[in-house]
Amino acid sequence: PEASAEETAAVPACKGAVADAKSQVIVFCQRSCGRPMQKGDVVYNLQRRGLQHVATVKLNCLDGESFEGRPRADRKHAEQAAAEEVLRAFERKRALMFPTAKKRRCGAEKQAASASGAEAALAESSAKAKLHDICTRLLGRPPQGGDIVYEVVVGNGGPSATLRLPCLTGQLATTTWASDACASRNEARAKVAELALSA
């Protein structure tokens, strides 16, 4: 069975695993390709080996490179393990794309961050509201749970968000948008909503 990259599983980090590695792979691939990911760009294949599962991820968007993860007890963790191998293989490239944010900030920087956080909250509200209104018009009804799916991943460079709109039809239903690393979760959701609005 195959699972596309759009079926990103929210699996908690455990025993040193990279938190939501599949979402981080989507962000990396989108940044590398300069476009949103489409169905078939990142494909996971699963095999059973004894009592364990082993997943292979093929990056069709990056010359078809494949990576096999370590054996895991279930499908979700096996796919995360394969995604972790991608992140390890491209660690240097990712470090250049997403520089590590400074952890300590002076008082002035904290105030600026607080102000930018408030601006990001307003931007998020505006962008998400516009997206909600557009989906309402396209669907002929208000969106329900699962119609508009945001996922936020916190990496070394800050939070980044992915967005899917499975409620829509055609290519938009299988597109995954991803923001760059941002200063806050609110800003990440706002940025990814703006990407979808500009599609």
C-alpha positions as CSV (number, residue, x, y, z in Angstrom):
1,P,0.0,0.0,0.0
2,E,1.1,3.6,-0.7
3,A,0.5,6.7,1.3
4,S,1.0,10.0,-0.3
5,A,2.8,12.9,1.4
6,E,-0.5,14.6,1.9
7,E,-1.5,11.9,4.4
8,T,0.9,13.4,7.0
9,A,0.5,11.7,10.4
10,A,0.7,13.7,13.6
11,V,2.9,11.2,15.4
12,P,4.5,12.4,18.7
13,A,8.2,12.4,19.0
14,C,9.5,9.4,21.1
15,K,12.9,8.2,22.2
16,G,14.8,10.9,20.1
17,A,12.7,10.6,17.0
18,V,12.4,13.8,14.9
19,A,9.0,15.4,15.7
20,D,6.6,15.0,12.7
21,A,9.4,14.3,10.3
22,K,7.0,13.8,7.4
23,S,5.8,17.4,7.6
24,Q,9.4,18.6,7.7
25,V,10.1,16.6,4.6
26,I,7.2,18.3,2.9
27,V,8.6,21.8,3.9
28,F,12.1,20.8,2.7
29,C,10.9,19.5,-0.7
30,Q,8.6,22.5,-1.3
31,R,11.5,24.9,-0.5
32,S,13.9,22.9,-2.8
33,C,11.4,22.7,-5.7
34,G,10.1,26.3,-5.3
35,R,6.4,25.1,-5.5
36,P,3.7,23.4,-3.4
37,M,3.9,19.6,-3.3
38,Q,1.5,17.6,-5.4
39,K,0.2,14.1,-5.0
40,G,2.9,11.7,-6.2
41,D,5.8,14.1,-5.4
42,V,6.6,12.3,-2.2
43,V,5.4,8.6,-2.0
44,Y,5.7,6.2,0.9
45,N,5.7,2.4,0.4
46,L,5.3,0.0,3.3
47,Q,6.6,-3.6,3.7
48,R,6.2,-6.1,6.6
49,R,9.4,-7.8,7.8
50,G,8.4,-10.3,10.4
51,L,6.5,-8.5,13.1
52,Q,7.7,-5.0,12.1
53,H,7.1,-2.5,9.3
54,V,9.7,-0.9,7.1
55,A,8.8,2.1,5.0
56,T,10.6,3.5,1.9
57,V,10.0,7.1,0.8
58,K,10.6,8.1,-2.8
59,L,11.1,11.8,-3.6
60,N,9.8,12.0,-7.1
61,C,10.1,15.8,-6.9
62,L,13.9,15.4,-6.2
63,D,15.1,13.1,-9.1
64,G,13.3,10.1,-7.6
65,E,15.7,9.6,-4.7
66,S,14.6,6.8,-2.3
67,F,15.3,6.4,1.4
68,E,14.5,3.4,3.7
69,G,13.7,3.8,7.3
70,R,14.5,1.6,10.2
71,P,12.0,-1.1,11.2
72,R,9.2,0.1,13.5
73,A,6.2,-1.6,15.2
74,D,3.5,0.1,13.2
75,R,2.9,1.9,9.8
76,K,2.9,5.5,11.1
77,H,6.2,5.2,13.0
78,A,7.7,3.3,10.0
79,E,6.8,6.2,7.7
80,Q,8.2,8.7,10.2
81,A,11.4,6.7,10.3
82,A,11.8,6.9,6.5
83,A,11.2,10.6,6.7
84,E,13.9,10.9,9.3
85,E,16.4,9.3,6.9
86,V,15.5,12.0,4.4
87,L,16.2,14.7,7.0
88,R,19.5,13.1,7.9
89,A,20.6,12.9,4.3
90,F,19.9,16.5,3.6
91,E,20.9,17.8,7.0
92,R,23.5,20.3,5.6
93,K,21.2,21.6,2.9
94,R,18.4,22.0,5.4
95,A,20.7,23.9,7.8
96,L,21.5,26.4,5.1
97,M,17.8,26.8,4.2
98,F,16.6,27.1,7.8
99,P,19.3,28.7,10.0
100,T,19.0,28.1,13.7
101,A,17.3,30.9,15.5
102,K,19.1,32.5,18.5
103,K,17.6,31.2,21.7
104,R,18.5,34.2,24.0
105,R,17.1,37.6,23.2
106,C,17.5,41.0,25.0
107,G,14.6,43.0,26.3
108,A,14.2,45.1,23.2
109,E,14.1,42.0,21.0
110,K,11.5,40.4,23.2
111,Q,9.3,43.5,22.9
112,A,9.7,43.5,19.2
113,A,8.9,39.8,19.1
114,S,5.8,40.4,21.2
115,A,4.7,43.2,18.8
116,S,5.4,41.0,15.8
117,G,3.4,38.2,17.5
118,A,0.4,40.5,17.8
119,E,0.7,41.5,14.1
120,A,1.0,37.9,13.1
121,A,-2.1,37.0,15.1
122,L,-4.0,39.8,13.2
123,A,-2.5,38.6,9.9
124,E,-3.5,35.0,10.7
125,S,-7.0,36.0,11.6
126,S,-7.3,38.0,8.3
127,A,-5.7,35.3,6.0
128,K,-7.6,32.4,7.6
129,A,-10.9,34.3,7.5
130,K,-10.4,35.1,3.8
131,L,-9.6,31.4,3.1
132,H,-12.6,30.3,5.2
133,D,-14.9,32.7,3.2
134,I,-13.6,31.4,-0.1
135,C,-14.1,27.8,0.9
136,T,-17.6,28.6,2.1
137,R,-18.5,30.1,-1.3
138,L,-16.9,27.2,-3.3
139,L,-18.6,24.5,-1.1
140,G,-21.9,26.3,-0.7
141,R,-21.7,25.6,3.0
142,P,-19.4,26.5,6.0
143,P,-16.3,24.3,6.1
144,Q,-16.4,21.5,8.7
145,G,-13.8,19.6,10.6
146,G,-11.2,18.1,8.2
147,D,-12.1,20.5,5.4
148,I,-9.2,22.9,6.1
149,V,-6.2,21.2,7.7
150,Y,-3.4,23.1,9.3
151,E,-0.4,21.4,10.9
152,V,2.4,23.3,12.7
153,V,5.9,21.8,13.1
154,V,8.4,23.5,15.4
155,G,12.0,23.1,14.1
156,N,15.3,24.7,15.0
157,G,14.6,27.7,12.8
158,G,11.1,28.2,14.3
159,P,7.6,27.0,13.6
160,S,6.5,26.2,10.1
161,A,3.0,25.2,8.9
162,T,1.5,23.0,6.2
163,L,-2.0,23.4,4.9
164,R,-4.3,21.0,3.0
165,L,-7.8,21.7,1.6
166,P,-9.2,18.2,1.0
167,C,-12.7,19.8,0.8
168,L,-11.9,21.2,-2.7
169,T,-11.9,19.4,-6.0
170,G,-9.2,18.7,-8.6
171,Q,-5.6,19.7,-8.1
172,L,-6.3,22.0,-5.1
173,A,-7.6,19.0,-3.1
174,T,-4.3,17.2,-3.4
175,T,-2.0,20.2,-3.0
176,T,0.0,20.8,0.2
177,W,1.2,24.3,0.9
178,A,4.1,24.8,3.4
179,S,5.4,28.0,5.0
180,D,9.0,28.7,5.8
181,A,10.2,28.8,9.4
182,C,8.5,31.7,11.2
183,A,8.8,33.6,14.5
184,S,5.5,32.1,15.8
185,R,2.8,29.5,15.2
186,N,0.4,32.3,14.3
187,E,2.7,33.7,11.7
188,A,3.3,30.3,10.2
189,R,-0.4,29.7,9.8
190,A,-0.9,33.2,8.4
191,K,1.9,32.6,5.8
192,V,0.6,29.3,4.7
193,A,-2.9,30.6,4.4
194,E,-1.6,33.5,2.2
195,L,0.2,30.9,0.0
196,A,-3.1,29.1,-0.5
197,L,-4.9,32.4,-1.3
198,S,-2.3,33.3,-3.9
199,A,-2.7,29.9,-5.7
